């Protein structure tokens, strides 16, 4: 869940307002996926891909530009 928290913090950073960590976004995602094995696999595959990238912020930018396939 640490990697998920890091990614959520990149997407919703703490500024003068609370960020993803403050809102415990990673816990909410974990709760929502607790009973959905198919979505868990999609998330795990995405996290695995993200872990293989050097710069998580750049990887998120790249992933956001890729067409759905």
CHARMM-style PDB file with segment names, atoms N, HN, CA, C and O in Angstrom:
ATOM      1  N   UNK     1       0.829  -1.196   0.000  1.00  0.00      PROA
ATOM      2  CA  UNK     1       0.000   0.000   0.000  1.00  0.00      PROA
ATOM      3  C   UNK     1       0.871   1.257   0.000  1.00  0.00      PROA
ATOM      4  O   UNK     1       0.383   2.341  -0.319  1.00  0.00      PROA
ATOM      5  N   UNK     2       2.140   1.129   0.350  1.00  0.00      PROA
ATOM      6  HN  UNK     2       2.536   0.249   0.609  1.00  0.00      PROA
ATOM      7  CA  UNK     2       3.041   2.277   0.368  1.00  0.00      PROA
ATOM      8  C   UNK     2       3.194   2.880  -1.019  1.00  0.00      PROA
ATOM      9  O   UNK     2       3.161   4.100  -1.180  1.00  0.00      PROA
ATOM     10  N   UNK     3       3.363   2.022  -2.021  1.00  0.00      PROA
ATOM     11  HN  UNK     3       3.390   1.031  -1.890  1.00  0.00      PROA
ATOM     12  CA  UNK     3       3.520   2.524  -3.387  1.00  0.00      PROA
ATOM     13  C   UNK     3       2.255   3.244  -3.836  1.00  0.00      PROA
ATOM     14  O   UNK     3       2.330   4.283  -4.493  1.00  0.00      PROA
ATOM     15  N   UNK     4       1.108   2.706  -3.490  1.00  0.00      PROA
ATOM     16  HN  UNK     4       1.046   1.862  -2.956  1.00  0.00      PROA
ATOM     17  CA  UNK     4      -0.162   3.346  -3.834  1.00  0.00      PROA
ATOM     18  C   UNK     4      -0.255   4.722  -3.166  1.00  0.00      PROA
ATOM     19  O   UNK     4      -0.720   5.682  -3.780  1.00  0.00      PROA
ATOM     20  N   UNK     5       0.182   4.812  -1.931  1.00  0.00      PROA
ATOM     21  HN  UNK     5       0.559   4.032  -1.432  1.00  0.00      PROA
ATOM     22  CA  UNK     5       0.170   6.092  -1.216  1.00  0.00      PROA
ATOM     23  C   UNK     5       1.105   7.101  -1.883  1.00  0.00      PROA
ATOM     24  O   UNK     5       0.766   8.278  -2.001  1.00  0.00      PROA
ATOM     25  N   UNK     6       2.283   6.643  -2.320  1.00  0.00      PROA
ATOM     26  HN  UNK     6       2.559   5.687  -2.225  1.00  0.00      PROA
ATOM     27  CA  UNK     6       3.228   7.536  -3.000  1.00  0.00      PROA
ATOM     28  C   UNK     6       2.630   8.082  -4.297  1.00  0.00      PROA
ATOM     29  O   UNK     6       2.748   9.270  -4.597  1.00  0.00      PROA
ATOM     30  N   UNK     7       1.996   7.210  -5.047  1.00  0.00      PROA
ATOM     31  HN  UNK     7       1.900   6.245  -4.803  1.00  0.00      PROA
ATOM     32  CA  UNK     7       1.396   7.633  -6.315  1.00  0.00      PROA
ATOM     33  C   UNK     7       0.242   8.594  -6.067  1.00  0.00      PROA
ATOM     34  O   UNK     7       0.109   9.600  -6.764  1.00  0.00      PROA
ATOM     35  N   UNK     8      -0.588   8.290  -5.085  1.00  0.00      PROA
ATOM     36  HN  UNK     8      -0.480   7.473  -4.519  1.00  0.00      PROA
ATOM     37  CA  UNK     8      -1.700   9.189  -4.760  1.00  0.00      PROA
ATOM     38  C   UNK     8      -1.172  10.562  -4.355  1.00  0.00      PROA
ATOM     39  O   UNK     8      -1.771  11.581  -4.697  1.00  0.00      PROA
ATOM     40  N   UNK     9      -0.045  10.596  -3.624  1.00  0.00      PROA
ATOM     41  HN  UNK     9       0.442   9.767  -3.347  1.00  0.00      PROA
ATOM     42  CA  UNK     9       0.545  11.874  -3.214  1.00  0.00      PROA
ATOM     43  C   UNK     9       1.111  12.660  -4.394  1.00  0.00      PROA
ATOM     44  O   UNK     9       1.149  13.889  -4.361  1.00  0.00      PROA
ATOM     45  N   UNK    10       1.546  11.960  -5.426  1.00  0.00      PROA
ATOM     46  HN  UNK    10       1.514  10.961  -5.452  1.00  0.00      PROA
ATOM     47  CA  UNK    10       2.006  12.656  -6.634  1.00  0.00      PROA
ATOM     48  C   UNK    10       0.814  13.296  -7.335  1.00  0.00      PROA
ATOM     49  O   UNK    10       0.894  14.427  -7.813  1.00  0.00      PROA
ATOM     50  N   UNK    11      -0.288  12.560  -7.389  1.00  0.00      PROA
ATOM     51  HN  UNK    11      -0.353  11.641  -7.000  1.00  0.00      PROA
ATOM     52  CA  UNK    11      -1.482  13.050  -8.078  1.00  0.00      PROA
ATOM     53  C   UNK    11      -2.164  14.162  -7.286  1.00  0.00      PROA
ATOM     54  O   UNK    11      -2.587  15.167  -7.858  1.00  0.00      PROA
ATOM     55  N   UNK    12      -2.271  13.981  -5.970  1.00  0.00      PROA
ATOM     56  HN  UNK    12      -1.927  13.164  -5.505  1.00  0.00      PROA
ATOM     57  CA  UNK    12      -2.923  14.976  -5.100  1.00  0.00      PROA
ATOM     58  C   UNK    12      -1.939  15.359  -3.997  1.00  0.00      PROA
ATOM     59  O   UNK    12      -2.025  14.845  -2.881  1.00  0.00      PROA
ATOM     60  N   UNK    13      -1.008  16.255  -4.304  1.00  0.00      PROA
ATOM     61  HN  UNK    13      -0.938  16.672  -5.210  1.00  0.00      PROA
ATOM     62  CA  UNK    13      -0.002  16.621  -3.299  1.00  0.00      PROA
ATOM     63  C   UNK    13      -0.575  17.551  -2.225  1.00  0.00      PROA
ATOM     64  O   UNK    13      -1.577  18.237  -2.428  1.00  0.00      PROA
ATOM     65  N   UNK    14       0.093  17.542  -1.097  1.00  0.00      PROA
ATOM     66  HN  UNK    14       0.907  16.985  -0.932  1.00  0.00      PROA
ATOM     67  CA  UNK    14      -0.256  18.477  -0.024  1.00  0.00      PROA
ATOM     68  C   UNK    14       0.305  19.841  -0.411  1.00  0.00      PROA
ATOM     69  O   UNK    14       1.493  19.971  -0.705  1.00  0.00      PROA
ATOM     70  N   UNK    15      -0.529  20.823  -0.409  1.00  0.00      PROA
ATOM     71  HN  UNK    15      -1.494  20.718  -0.171  1.00  0.00      PROA
ATOM     72  CA  UNK    15      -0.099  22.204  -0.666  1.00  0.00      PROA
ATOM     73  C   UNK    15      -0.581  23.016   0.530  1.00  0.00      PROA
ATOM     74  O   UNK    15      -0.307  22.656   1.675  1.00  0.00      PROA
ATOM     75  N   UNK    16      -1.283  24.091   0.278  1.00  0.00      PROA
ATOM     76  HN  UNK    16      -1.505  24.383  -0.652  1.00  0.00      PROA
ATOM     77  CA  UNK    16      -1.884  24.817   1.401  1.00  0.00      PROA
ATOM     78  C   UNK    16      -3.195  24.149   1.807  1.00  0.00      PROA
ATOM     79  O   UNK    16      -3.873  24.596   2.732  1.00  0.00      PROA
ATOM     80  N   UNK    17      -3.538  23.078   1.104  1.00  0.00      PROA
ATOM     81  HN  UNK    17      -2.988  22.716   0.352  1.00  0.00      PROA
ATOM     82  CA  UNK    17      -4.711  22.255   1.444  1.00  0.00      PROA
ATOM     83  C   UNK    17      -4.226  20.819   1.645  1.00  0.00      PROA
ATOM     84  O   UNK    17      -3.139  20.458   1.194  1.00  0.00      PROA
ATOM     85  N   UNK    18      -5.024  20.013   2.314  1.00  0.00      PROA
ATOM     86  HN  UNK    18      -5.907  20.306   2.681  1.00  0.00      PROA
ATOM     87  CA  UNK    18      -4.621  18.624   2.534  1.00  0.00      PROA
ATOM     88  C   UNK    18      -4.426  17.872   1.221  1.00  0.00      PROA
ATOM     89  O   UNK    18      -5.049  18.191   0.208  1.00  0.00      PROA
ATOM     90  N   UNK    19      -3.558  16.876   1.257  1.00  0.00      PROA
ATOM     91  HN  UNK    19      -3.053  16.616   2.080  1.00  0.00      PROA
ATOM     92  CA  UNK    19      -3.296  16.045   0.083  1.00  0.00      PROA
ATOM     93  C   UNK    19      -3.874  14.654   0.248  1.00  0.00      PROA
ATOM     94  O   UNK    19      -4.663  14.398   1.157  1.00  0.00      PROA
ATOM     95  N   UNK    20      -3.475  13.762  -0.640  1.00  0.00      PROA
ATOM     96  HN  UNK    20      -2.834  13.970  -1.378  1.00  0.00      PROA
ATOM     97  CA  UNK    20      -3.995  12.392  -0.642  1.00  0.00      PROA
ATOM     98  C   UNK    20      -3.693  11.662   0.663  1.00  0.00      PROA
ATOM     99  O   UNK    20      -4.546  10.942   1.181  1.00  0.00      PROA
ATOM    100  N   UNK    21      -2.494  11.842   1.193  1.00  0.00      PROA
ATOM    101  HN  UNK    21      -1.800  12.427   0.772  1.00  0.00      PROA
ATOM    102  CA  UNK    21      -2.140  11.166   2.439  1.00  0.00      PROA
ATOM    103  C   UNK    21      -3.043  11.624   3.579  1.00  0.00      PROA
ATOM    104  O   UNK    21      -3.466  10.819   4.408  1.00  0.00      PROA
ATOM    105  N   UNK    22      -3.332  12.913   3.613  1.00  0.00      PROA
ATOM    106  HN  UNK    22      -2.988  13.567   2.939  1.00  0.00      PROA
ATOM    107  CA  UNK    22      -4.196  13.449   4.663  1.00  0.00      PROA
ATOM    108  C   UNK    22      -5.613  12.878   4.570  1.00  0.00      PROA
ATOM    109  O   UNK    22      -6.275  12.646   5.582  1.00  0.00      PROA
ATOM    110  N   UNK    23      -6.057  12.660   3.339  1.00  0.00      PROA
ATOM    111  HN  UNK    23      -5.519  12.848   2.517  1.00  0.00      PROA
ATOM    112  CA  UNK    23      -7.398  12.123   3.113  1.00  0.00      PROA
ATOM    113  C   UNK    23      -7.420  10.596   3.181  1.00  0.00      PROA
ATOM    114  O   UNK    23      -8.480   9.978   3.082  1.00  0.00      PROA
ATOM    115  N   UNK    24      -6.234   9.991   3.353  1.00  0.00      PROA
ATOM    116  HN  UNK    24      -5.373  10.493   3.433  1.00  0.00      PROA
ATOM    117  CA  UNK    24      -6.096   8.531   3.425  1.00  0.00      PROA
ATOM    118  C   UNK    24      -6.679   7.858   2.180  1.00  0.00      PROA
ATOM    119  O   UNK    24      -7.402   6.865   2.262  1.00  0.00      PROA
ATOM    120  N   UNK    25      -6.342   8.429   1.039  1.00  0.00      PROA
ATOM    121  HN  UNK    25      -5.755   9.236   0.972  1.00  0.00      PROA
ATOM    122  CA  UNK    25      -6.837   7.944  -0.247  1.00  0.00      PROA
ATOM    123  C   UNK    25      -6.469   6.478  -0.468  1.00  0.00      PROA
ATOM    124  O   UNK    25      -7.298   5.704  -0.947  1.00  0.00      PROA
ATOM    125  N   UNK    26      -5.238   6.085  -0.127  1.00  0.00      PROA
ATOM    126  HN  UNK    26      -4.565   6.715   0.261  1.00  0.00      PROA
ATOM    127  CA  UNK    26      -4.819   4.704  -0.354  1.00  0.00      PROA
ATOM    128  C   UNK    26      -5.676   3.728   0.447  1.00  0.00      PROA
ATOM    129  O   UNK    26      -5.946   2.624  -0.026  1.00  0.00      PROA
ATOM    130  N   UNK    27      -6.104   4.106   1.637  1.00  0.00      PROA
ATOM    131  HN  UNK    27      -5.884   5.003   2.021  1.00  0.00      PROA
ATOM    132  CA  UNK    27      -6.976   3.241   2.432  1.00  0.00      PROA
ATOM    133  C   UNK    27      -8.352   3.117   1.787  1.00  0.00      PROA
ATOM    134  O   UNK    27      -8.951   2.041   1.802  1.00  0.00      PROA
ATOM    135  N   UNK    28      -8.849   4.198   1.230  1.00  0.00      PROA
ATOM    136  HN  UNK    28      -8.363   5.072   1.218  1.00  0.00      PROA
ATOM    137  CA  UNK    28     -10.146   4.171   0.558  1.00  0.00      PROA
ATOM    138  C   UNK    28     -10.088   3.260  -0.675  1.00  0.00      PROA
ATOM    139  O   UNK    28     -11.003   2.471  -0.908  1.00  0.00      PROA
ATOM    140  N   UNK    29      -9.022   3.369  -1.455  1.00  0.00      PROA
ATOM    141  HN  UNK    29      -8.278   4.010  -1.266  1.00  0.00      PROA
ATOM    142  CA  UNK    29      -8.868   2.511  -2.637  1.00  0.00      PROA
ATOM    143  C   UNK    29      -8.795   1.052  -2.204  1.00  0.00      PROA
ATOM    144  O   UNK    29      -9.450   0.195  -2.797  1.00  0.00      PROA
ATOM    145  N   UNK    30      -8.012   0.768  -1.184  1.00  0.00      PROA
ATOM    146  HN  UNK    30      -7.480   1.464  -0.702  1.00  0.00      PROA
ATOM    147  CA  UNK    30      -7.893  -0.590  -0.663  1.00  0.00      PROA
ATOM    148  C   UNK    30      -9.263  -1.120  -0.224  1.00  0.00      PROA
ATOM    149  O   UNK    30      -9.613  -2.261  -0.527  1.00  0.00      PROA
ATOM    150  N   UNK    31     -10.023  -0.308   0.477  1.00  0.00      PROA
ATOM    151  HN  UNK    31      -9.739   0.618   0.723  1.00  0.00      PROA
ATOM    152  CA  UNK    31     -11.363  -0.697   0.930  1.00  0.00      PROA
ATOM    153  C   UNK    31     -12.280  -0.989  -0.257  1.00  0.00      PROA
ATOM    154  O   UNK    31     -13.008  -1.982  -0.252  1.00  0.00      PROA
ATOM    155  N   UNK    32     -12.245  -0.128  -1.270  1.00  0.00      PROA
ATOM    156  HN  UNK    32     -11.653   0.678  -1.274  1.00  0.00      PROA
ATOM    157  CA  UNK    32     -13.121  -0.296  -2.430  1.00  0.00      PROA
ATOM    158  C   UNK    32     -12.793  -1.552  -3.230  1.00  0.00      PROA
ATOM    159  O   UNK    32     -13.682  -2.150  -3.836  1.00  0.00      PROA
ATOM    160  N   UNK    33     -11.527  -1.957  -3.236  1.00  0.00      PROA
ATOM    161  HN  UNK    33     -10.805  -1.471  -2.743  1.00  0.00      PROA
ATOM    162  CA  UNK    33     -11.120  -3.114  -4.025  1.00  0.00      PROA
ATOM    163  C   UNK    33     -11.080  -4.415  -3.231  1.00  0.00      PROA
ATOM    164  O   UNK    33     -10.756  -5.466  -3.783  1.00  0.00      PROA
ATOM    165  N   UNK    34     -11.401  -4.357  -1.960  1.00  0.00      PROA
ATOM    166  HN  UNK    34     -11.664  -3.503  -1.511  1.00  0.00      PROA
ATOM    167  CA  UNK    34     -11.255  -5.512  -1.071  1.00  0.00      PROA
ATOM    168  C   UNK    34     -11.957  -6.767  -1.594  1.00  0.00      PROA
ATOM    169  O   UNK    34     -11.446  -7.872  -1.409  1.00  0.00      PROA
ATOM    170  N   UNK    35     -13.084  -6.625  -2.223  1.00  0.00      PROA
ATOM    171  HN  UNK    35     -13.499  -5.728  -2.373  1.00  0.00      PROA
ATOM    172  CA  UNK    35     -13.851  -7.799  -2.665  1.00  0.00      PROA
ATOM    173  C   UNK    35     -13.894  -7.958  -4.175  1.00  0.00      PROA
ATOM    174  O   UNK    35     -14.671  -8.767  -4.684  1.00  0.00      PROA
ATOM    175  N   UNK    36     -13.091  -7.216  -4.894  1.00  0.00      PROA
ATOM    176  HN  UNK    36     -12.460  -6.559  -4.481  1.00  0.00      PROA
ATOM    177  CA  UNK    36     -13.134  -7.252  -6.351  1.00  0.00      PROA
ATOM    178  C   UNK    36     -11.780  -7.714  -6.894  1.00  0.00      PROA
ATOM    179  O   UNK    36     -10.898  -6.897  -7.160  1.00  0.00      PROA
ATOM    180  N   UNK    37     -11.626  -9.012  -7.052  1.00  0.00      PROA
ATOM    181  HN  UNK    37     -12.343  -9.676  -6.836  1.00  0.00      PROA
ATOM    182  CA  UNK    37     -10.340  -9.578  -7.465  1.00  0.00      PROA
ATOM    183  C   UNK    37      -9.897  -9.102  -8.846  1.00  0.00      PROA
ATOM    184  O   UNK    37      -8.703  -8.910  -9.077  1.00  0.00      PROA
ATOM    185  N   UNK    38     -10.827  -8.913  -9.753  1.00  0.00      PROA
ATOM    186  HN  UNK    38     -11.797  -9.069  -9.566  1.00  0.00      PROA
ATOM    187  CA  UNK    38     -10.455  -8.458 -11.104  1.00  0.00      PROA
ATOM    188  C   UNK    38      -9.834  -7.065 -11.045  1.00  0.00      PROA
ATOM    189  O   UNK    38      -8.812  -6.814 -11.682  1.00  0.00      PROA
ATOM    190  N   UNK    39     -10.444  -6.163 -10.288  1.00  0.00      PROA
ATOM    191  HN  UNK    39     -11.275  -6.367  -9.770  1.00  0.00      PROA
ATOM    192  CA  UNK    39      -9.905  -4.802 -10.178  1.00  0.00      PROA
ATOM    193  C   UNK    39      -8.604  -4.793  -9.376  1.00  0.00      PROA
ATOM    194  O   UNK    39      -7.727  -3.966  -9.625  1.00  0.00      PROA
ATOM    195  N   UNK    40      -8.476  -5.711  -8.414  1.00  0.00      PROA
ATOM    196  HN  UNK    40      -9.189  -6.383  -8.211  1.00  0.00      PROA
ATOM    197  CA  UNK    40      -7.221  -5.835  -7.664  1.00  0.00      PROA
ATOM    198  C   UNK    40      -6.082  -6.180  -8.617  1.00  0.00      PROA
ATOM    199  O   UNK    40      -4.990  -5.620  -8.519  1.00  0.00      PROA
ATOM    200  N   UNK    41      -6.345  -7.108  -9.542  1.00  0.00      PROA
ATOM    201  HN  UNK    41      -7.232  -7.562  -9.621  1.00  0.00      PROA
ATOM    202  CA  UNK    41      -5.323  -7.509 -10.506  1.00  0.00      PROA
ATOM    203  C   UNK    41      -4.918  -6.338 -11.391  1.00  0.00      PROA
ATOM    204  O   UNK    41      -3.732  -6.139 -11.657  1.00  0.00      PROA
ATOM    205  N   UNK    42      -5.893  -5.565 -11.845  1.00  0.00      PROA
ATOM    206  HN  UNK    42      -6.856  -5.727 -11.629  1.00  0.00      PROA
ATOM    207  CA  UNK    42      -5.600  -4.400 -12.677  1.00  0.00      PROA
ATOM    208  C   UNK    42      -4.715  -3.420 -11.899  1.00  0.00      PROA
ATOM    209  O   UNK    42      -3.739  -2.896 -12.437  1.00  0.00      PROA
ATOM    210  N   UNK    43      -5.058  -3.182 -10.649  1.00  0.00      PROA
ATOM    211  HN  UNK    43      -5.851  -3.608 -10.212  1.00  0.00      PROA
ATOM    212  CA  UNK    43      -4.258  -2.268  -9.819  1.00  0.00      PROA
ATOM    213  C   UNK    43      -2.853  -2.820  -9.601  1.00  0.00      PROA
ATOM    214  O   UNK    43      -1.871  -2.091  -9.736  1.00  0.00      PROA
ATOM    215  N   UNK    44      -2.754  -4.109  -9.262  1.00  0.00      PROA
ATOM    216  HN  UNK    44      -3.552  -4.701  -9.152  1.00  0.00      PROA
ATOM    217  CA  UNK    44      -1.430  -4.703  -9.041  1.00  0.00      PROA
ATOM    218  C   UNK    44      -0.570  -4.637 -10.299  1.00  0.00      PROA
ATOM    219  O   UNK    44       0.620  -4.331 -10.226  1.00  0.00      PROA
ATOM    220  N   UNK    45      -1.173  -4.924 -11.454  1.00  0.00      PROA
ATOM    221  HN  UNK    45      -2.140  -5.173 -11.513  1.00  0.00      PROA
ATOM    222  CA  UNK    45      -0.425  -4.834 -12.713  1.00  0.00      PROA
ATOM    223  C   UNK    45       0.066  -3.407 -12.948  1.00  0.00      PROA
ATOM    224  O   UNK    45       1.205  -3.192 -13.363  1.00  0.00      PROA
ATOM    225  N   UNK    46      -0.798  -2.444 -12.680  1.00  0.00      PROA
ATOM    226  HN  UNK    46      -1.723  -2.619 -12.342  1.00  0.00      PROA
ATOM    227  CA  UNK    46      -0.416  -1.040 -12.839  1.00  0.00      PROA
ATOM    228  C   UNK    46       0.689  -0.634 -11.875  1.00  0.00      PROA
ATOM    229  O   UNK    46       1.612   0.088 -12.252  1.00  0.00      PROA
ATOM    230  N   UNK    47       0.599  -1.092 -10.642  1.00  0.00      PROA
ATOM    231  HN  UNK    47      -0.150  -1.679 -10.335  1.00  0.00      PROA
ATOM    232  CA  UNK    47       1.635  -0.777  -9.652  1.00  0.00      PROA
ATOM    233  C   UNK    47       2.958  -1.441 -10.024  1.00  0.00      PROA
ATOM    234  O   UNK    47       4.025  -0.862  -9.823  1.00  0.00      PROA
ATOM    235  N   UNK    48       2.886  -2.659 -10.568  1.00  0.00      PROA
ATOM    236  HN  UNK    48       2.019  -3.129 -10.731  1.00  0.00      PROA
ATOM    237  CA  UNK    48       4.095  -3.356 -11.013  1.00  0.00      PROA
ATOM    238  C   UNK    48       4.764  -2.571 -12.139  1.00  0.00      PROA
ATOM    239  O   UNK    48       5.981  -2.388 -12.151  1.00  0.00      PROA
ATOM    240  N   UNK    49       3.941  -2.109 -13.088  1.00  0.00      PROA
ATOM    241  HN  UNK    49       2.952  -2.257 -13.078  1.00  0.00      PROA
ATOM    242  CA  UNK    49       4.483  -1.305 -14.187  1.00  0.00      PROA
ATOM    243  C   UNK    49       5.114  -0.026 -13.639  1.00  0.00      PROA
ATOM    244  O   UNK    49       6.207   0.370 -14.044  1.00  0.00      PROA
ATOM    245  N   UNK    50       4.405   0.602 -12.717  1.00  0.00      PROA
ATOM    246  HN  UNK    50       3.517   0.280 -12.388  1.00  0.00      PROA
ATOM    247  CA  UNK    50       4.899   1.856 -12.140  1.00  0.00      PROA
ATOM    248  C   UNK    50       6.222   1.633 -11.419  1.00  0.00      PROA
ATOM    249  O   UNK    50       7.115   2.477 -11.487  1.00  0.00      PROA
ATOM    250  N   UNK    51       6.355   0.501 -10.727  1.00  0.00      PROA
ATOM    251  HN  UNK    51       5.630  -0.185 -10.672  1.00  0.00      PROA
ATOM    252  CA  UNK    51       7.591   0.201 -10.000  1.00  0.00      PROA
ATOM    253  C   UNK    51       8.769   0.013 -10.958  1.00  0.00      PROA
ATOM    254  O   UNK    51       9.918   0.258 -10.591  1.00  0.00      PROA
ATOM    255  N   UNK    52       8.482  -0.419 -12.173  1.00  0.00      PROA
ATOM    256  HN  UNK    52       7.548  -0.618 -12.471  1.00  0.00      PROA
ATOM    257  CA  UNK    52       9.559  -0.634 -13.144  1.00  0.00      PROA
ATOM    258  C   UNK    52      10.038   0.666 -13.788  1.00  0.00      PROA
ATOM    259  O   UNK    52      11.060   0.680 -14.475  1.00  0.00      PROA
ATOM    260  N   UNK    53       9.317   1.735 -13.574  1.00  0.00      PROA
ATOM    261  HN  UNK    53       8.487   1.724 -13.016  1.00  0.00      PROA
ATOM    262  CA  UNK    53       9.679   3.032 -14.143  1.00  0.00      PROA
ATOM    263  C   UNK    53      10.589   3.771 -13.173  1.00  0.00      PROA
ATOM    264  O   UNK    53      10.457   3.607 -11.960  1.00  0.00      PROA
ATOM    265  N   UNK    54      11.491   4.562 -13.675  1.00  0.00      PROA
ATOM    266  HN  UNK    54      11.598   4.695 -14.660  1.00  0.00      PROA
ATOM    267  CA  UNK    54      12.405   5.292 -12.803  1.00  0.00      PROA
ATOM    268  C   UNK    54      11.738   6.459 -12.100  1.00  0.00      PROA
ATOM    269  O   UNK    54      11.833   6.590 -10.880  1.00  0.00      PROA
ATOM    270  N   UNK    55      11.080   7.285 -12.842  1.00  0.00      PROA
ATOM    271  HN  UNK    55      11.003   7.179 -13.833  1.00  0.00      PROA
ATOM    272  CA  UNK    55      10.470   8.510 -12.326  1.00  0.00      PROA
ATOM    273  C   UNK    55       8.954   8.334 -12.311  1.00  0.00      PROA
ATOM    274  O   UNK    55       8.311   8.337 -13.361  1.00  0.00      PROA
ATOM    275  N   UNK    56       8.392   8.181 -11.120  1.00  0.00      PROA
ATOM    276  HN  UNK    56       8.914   8.178 -10.267  1.00  0.00      PROA
ATOM    277  CA  UNK    56       6.948   7.913 -11.009  1.00  0.00      PROA
ATOM    278  C   UNK    56       6.101   9.045 -11.583  1.00  0.00      PROA
ATOM    279  O   UNK    56       5.088   8.786 -12.233  1.00  0.00      PROA
ATOM    280  N   UNK    57       6.493  10.275 -11.357  1.00  0.00      PROA
ATOM    281  HN  UNK    57       7.316  10.486 -10.829  1.00  0.00      PROA
ATOM    282  CA  UNK    57       5.726  11.406 -11.878  1.00  0.00      PROA
ATOM    283  C   UNK    57       5.730  11.400 -13.402  1.00  0.00      PROA
ATOM    284  O   UNK    57       4.692  11.629 -14.024  1.00  0.00      PROA
ATOM    285  N   UNK    58       6.877  11.141 -14.005  1.00  0.00      PROA
ATOM    286  HN  UNK    58       7.720  10.955 -13.499  1.00  0.00      PROA
ATOM    287  CA  UNK    58       6.959  11.074 -15.466  1.00  0.00      PROA
ATOM    288  C   UNK    58       6.157   9.886 -15.996  1.00  0.00      PROA
ATOM    289  O   UNK    58       5.502   9.989 -17.033  1.00  0.00      PROA
ATOM    290  N   UNK    59       6.209   8.771 -15.290  1.00  0.00      PROA
ATOM    291  HN  UNK    59       6.742   8.687 -14.447  1.00  0.00      PROA
ATOM    292  CA  UNK    59       5.453   7.588 -15.706  1.00  0.00      PROA
ATOM    293  C   UNK    59       3.952   7.855 -15.655  1.00  0.00      PROA
ATOM    294  O   UNK    59       3.212   7.413 -16.534  1.00  0.00      PROA
ATOM    295  N   UNK    60       3.503   8.573 -14.634  1.00  0.00      PROA
ATOM    296  HN  UNK    60       4.104   8.932 -13.920  1.00  0.00      PROA
ATOM    297  CA  UNK    60       2.078   8.927 -14.559  1.00  0.00      PROA
ATOM    298  C   UNK    60       1.680   9.813 -15.732  1.00  0.00      PROA
ATOM    299  O   UNK    60       0.607   9.645 -16.311  1.00  0.00      PROA
ATOM    300  N   UNK    61       2.544  10.749 -16.075  1.00  0.00      PROA
ATOM    301  HN  UNK    61       3.416  10.885 -15.604  1.00  0.00      PROA
ATOM    302  CA  UNK    61       2.284  11.603 -17.226  1.00  0.00      PROA
ATOM    303  C   UNK    61       2.199  10.794 -18.507  1.00  0.00      PROA
ATOM    304  O   UNK    61       1.319  11.023 -19.337  1.00  0.00      PROA
ATOM    305  N   UNK    62       3.113   9.847 -18.666  1.00  0.00      PROA
ATOM    306  HN  UNK    62       3.827   9.661 -17.992  1.00  0.00      PROA
ATOM    307  CA  UNK    62       3.097   8.991 -19.855  1.00  0.00      PROA
ATOM    308  C   UNK    62       1.828   8.144 -19.891  1.00  0.00      PROA
ATOM    309  O   UNK    62       1.183   8.030 -20.933  1.00  0.00      PROA
ATOM    310  N   UNK    63       1.474   7.557 -18.765  1.00  0.00      PROA
ATOM    311  HN  UNK    63       1.998   7.649 -17.918  1.00  0.00      PROA
ATOM    312  CA  UNK    63       0.281   6.709 -18.703  1.00  0.00      PROA
ATOM    313  C   UNK    63      -0.982   7.504 -19.006  1.00  0.00      PROA
ATOM    314  O   UNK    63      -1.927   6.970 -19.586  1.00  0.00      PROA
ATOM    315  N   UNK    64      -1.004   8.758 -18.624  1.00  0.00      PROA
ATOM    316  HN  UNK    64      -0.237   9.192 -18.153  1.00  0.00      PROA
ATOM    317  CA  UNK    64      -2.201   9.570 -18.871  1.00  0.00      PROA
ATOM    318  C   UNK    64      -2.358   9.934 -20.344  1.00  0.00      PROA
ATOM    319  O   UNK    64      -3.452  10.284 -20.787  1.00  0.00      PROA
ATOM    320  N   UNK    65      -1.271   9.851 -21.099  1.00  0.00      PROA
ATOM    321  HN  UNK    65      -0.382   9.566 -20.739  1.00  0.00      PROA
ATOM    322  CA  UNK    65      -1.323  10.181 -22.524  1.00  0.00      PROA
ATOM    323  C   UNK    65      -1.573   8.969 -23.412  1.00  0.00      PROA
ATOM    324  O   UNK    65      -1.900   9.124 -24.589  1.00  0.00      PROA
ATOM    325  N   UNK    66      -1.424   7.764 -22.864  1.00  0.00      PROA
ATOM    326  HN  UNK    66      -1.159   7.638 -21.908  1.00  0.00      PROA
ATOM    327  CA  UNK    66      -1.591   6.553 -23.657  1.00  0.00      PROA
ATOM    328  C   UNK    66      -3.078   6.308 -23.924  1.00  0.00      PROA
ATOM    329  O   UNK    66      -3.906   6.441 -23.023  1.00  0.00      PROA
ATOM    330  N   UNK    67      -3.409   5.950 -25.165  1.00  0.00      PROA
ATOM    331  HN  UNK    67      -2.736   5.842 -25.897  1.00  0.00      PROA
ATOM    332  CA  UNK    67      -4.805   5.593 -25.435  1.00  0.00      PROA
ATOM    333  C   UNK    67      -5.136   4.262 -24.774  1.00  0.00      PROA
ATOM    334  O   UNK    67      -4.273   3.396 -24.635  1.00  0.00      PROA
ATOM    335  N   UNK    68      -6.381   4.109 -24.373  1.00  0.00      PROA
ATOM    336  HN  UNK    68      -7.082   4.813 -24.486  1.00  0.00      PROA
ATOM    337  CA  UNK    68      -6.837   2.845 -23.786  1.00  0.00      PROA
ATOM    338  C   UNK    68      -6.755   1.733 -24.828  1.00  0.00      PROA
ATOM    339  O   UNK    68      -7.200   1.904 -25.963  1.00  0.00      PROA
ATOM    340  N   UNK    69      -6.193   0.611 -24.443  1.00  0.00      PROA
ATOM    341  HN  UNK    69      -5.831   0.472 -23.521  1.00  0.00      PROA
ATOM    342  CA  UNK    69      -6.152  -0.521 -25.367  1.00  0.00      PROA
ATOM    343  C   UNK    69      -6.510  -1.796 -24.667  1.00  0.00      PROA
ATOM    344  OT1 UNK    69      -6.529  -2.858 -25.290  1.00  0.00      PROA
TER     345      UNK     69
END
